[in-house]
């Protein structure tokens, strides 16, 4: 368990209206390769870990979108920073049966 949860929706500006899904798949692959705990949802992906590490992953995702050919990238981010520890499981435990 880290000290933060970070949810991100990444929206790359693609070339000539190109499909955005391969870009999003690449961004999720970067999260997976990082080794942090994460969950993919319909409109965003939530990561769990150290705040500094999570922001570094966001930076890597954005750079990868540019390297792939995006002119720019919008990253909508929500952060829960809780120095005593933050976990997706603890936050949503009461909703699981």
C-alpha positions as CSV (number, residue, x, y, z in Angstrom):
1,X,0.0,0.0,0.0
2,X,1.3,3.4,-0.9
3,X,0.3,6.9,0.2
4,X,-1.8,7.8,-2.8
5,X,-4.5,6.8,-5.3
6,X,-4.4,8.5,-8.7
7,X,-7.1,8.2,-11.3
8,X,-6.3,9.3,-14.8
9,X,-8.2,9.7,-18.0
10,X,-5.8,10.3,-20.8
11,X,-7.0,12.0,-24.0
12,X,-4.4,12.3,-26.7
13,X,-5.0,14.5,-29.8
14,X,-4.5,12.0,-32.6
15,X,-3.4,12.5,-36.1
16,X,-6.2,13.2,-38.6
17,X,-8.9,11.9,-36.2
18,X,-7.1,8.5,-35.8
19,X,-8.8,6.1,-33.3
20,X,-7.7,6.9,-29.8
21,X,-8.0,3.4,-28.4
22,X,-4.5,2.1,-29.4
23,X,-3.1,5.2,-27.6
24,X,-5.1,4.4,-24.5
25,X,-4.0,0.8,-24.7
26,X,-0.4,1.9,-24.8
27,X,-0.9,4.2,-21.8
28,X,-2.5,1.3,-19.8
29,X,0.5,-0.9,-20.8
30,X,2.8,1.7,-19.3
31,X,0.9,1.5,-16.0
32,X,1.0,-2.3,-16.1
33,X,4.8,-2.3,-16.8
34,X,5.3,0.0,-13.8
35,X,4.3,-2.7,-11.4
36,X,1.9,-0.6,-9.4
37,X,-1.5,-1.9,-8.4
38,X,-4.2,-0.6,-10.8
39,X,-7.8,-1.0,-12.0
40,X,-9.1,-0.1,-15.4
41,X,-12.6,1.4,-15.4
42,X,-14.8,2.5,-18.2
43,X,-13.7,6.1,-18.2
44,X,-10.5,6.2,-16.2
45,X,-7.8,4.0,-14.7
46,X,-6.9,4.1,-10.9
47,X,-3.4,3.5,-9.6
48,X,-2.2,2.9,-6.1
49,X,1.3,3.7,-4.9
50,X,3.7,6.4,-3.8
51,X,2.6,9.8,-5.0
52,X,6.0,10.6,-6.6
53,X,6.0,7.3,-8.4
54,X,2.4,7.8,-9.7
55,X,3.2,11.2,-11.1
56,X,6.3,9.8,-12.8
57,X,4.0,7.2,-14.5
58,X,1.7,10.0,-15.7
59,X,4.7,11.8,-17.1
60,X,5.8,8.7,-18.9
61,X,2.3,8.1,-20.3
62,X,2.1,11.7,-21.7
63,X,5.5,11.5,-23.3
64,X,4.6,8.2,-24.9
65,X,1.5,9.7,-26.5
66,X,3.7,12.5,-28.0
67,X,6.2,9.9,-29.2
68,X,3.4,8.0,-30.9
69,X,2.4,11.1,-32.8
70,X,-0.1,13.0,-30.7
71,X,0.2,16.8,-31.0
72,X,-0.9,17.2,-27.4
73,X,-2.4,15.3,-24.5
74,X,-5.0,16.1,-21.9
75,X,-4.7,14.2,-18.7
76,X,-7.6,14.5,-16.3
77,X,-6.3,13.4,-12.9
78,X,-7.8,12.9,-9.5
79,X,-5.5,12.3,-6.5
80,X,-6.1,11.1,-3.0
81,X,-3.0,11.7,-0.9
82,X,-3.0,10.1,2.5
83,X,0.4,9.8,4.2
84,X,-0.8,7.1,6.6
85,X,-1.6,4.9,3.6
86,X,-4.2,4.8,0.8
87,X,-5.7,1.7,-0.9
88,X,-8.4,1.1,-3.4
89,X,-9.6,-2.0,-1.5
90,X,-10.0,-0.1,1.8
91,X,-11.8,2.8,0.1
92,X,-14.3,0.6,-1.7
93,X,-14.6,-2.3,0.8
94,X,-18.1,-1.5,1.9
95,X,-19.4,-1.8,-1.7
96,X,-18.2,-5.3,-2.3
97,X,-20.4,-8.2,-1.3
